[in-house]
Amino acid sequence: MWKPKTIAIVTGVVILGFIGLVTDSPEPQPTTSQTASQAQSTPTASASQEPEPEPNETESADPEPKATPAASSSPAPSEPGQETANEELVAEEGGSSEQVDRFTFLLASMEIKPEVTSGYDRGLFKHWIDADGDSCNAREEVLIIESLESVTLGAGCKVLTGSWFSSYDAVVITDSSKLDIDHMIPLKEAWDSGANAWSPERRQAFANDLDLEEALIAVSAGSNRSKSARDPAEWLPTNISYRCQYVEDWMTVKVKWELSVDAKEFDALRGISVGCVN
């Protein structure tokens, strides 16, 4: 038979156990709807507050950034014909990328303008001078540089013998007196293309340009006089294999000295250039 004291003890143990169970029960987890509600109520950055761009980062209206083409040092074409020339050159598949790039650059670098047609005098271009004071004037310097073998020199650094290949007509010459030193851009052509506005000093520098190897060339006297002051729209070397090099050299000198080309001249240069990258 249970005694009152025993009953009291048992009852107390049961009550304490129940309280312990209540105390140790995990807290109720929020329901999915409660979690979503709490997430919505959590402060977040405003959609209009975008992070500041990193240095050198630019904003774009496009959904995805696009590659920006590299800037070119070449001047932009000044005439529609130049853009056409560039497209034709790029469309050719036979030439090397270096050839295409070179001809494209040269064509795009020249300004198309009508020529001046009066006022030329050969005496306005002083030549041949001895710029470095070594007793050899510009003519003799070219003969020494371009000879295929060692030259013999006479008094005053006059070149007597050597061996030269005349690129205009593909002949070899051993007598220097049968050679002319041709200005790739004839002096009259230079005058008509912008040299009329130059100072005497600049015209002299042009007429004796030994820094640019394309500017002066030793050729047979006959081929040089056949060329005279004509541009590539009017005259080309009889040595067909040299014509691409010829028009490239022509344009190189014009670009260096910032001489313009007339429309007919430009069309000839463009047409030959397209053929040269085949």
Secondary structure, 3 states (H helix, E strand, C coil): CCCHHHHHHHHHHHHHHHHHHHHHCCCCCCCHHHHHHHHHHCCCCCCCCCCCCCCCCCCCCCCCCCCCCCCCCCCCCCCHHHHHHHHHHHHCCCCCHHHHHHHHHHHHHCCECCCCCCCCCHHHCCCCCCCCCCCCCHHHHHHHHHCCCCCEECHHHCEEEEEEEECCCCEEEEEHHHEEEEECCCHHHHHHCCHHHCCHHHHHHHHCCCCCCCCEEEEEHHHHHHHCCCCCCCCCCCCHHHHHHHHHHHHHHHHHCCCCECHHHHHHHHHHHHHHCC
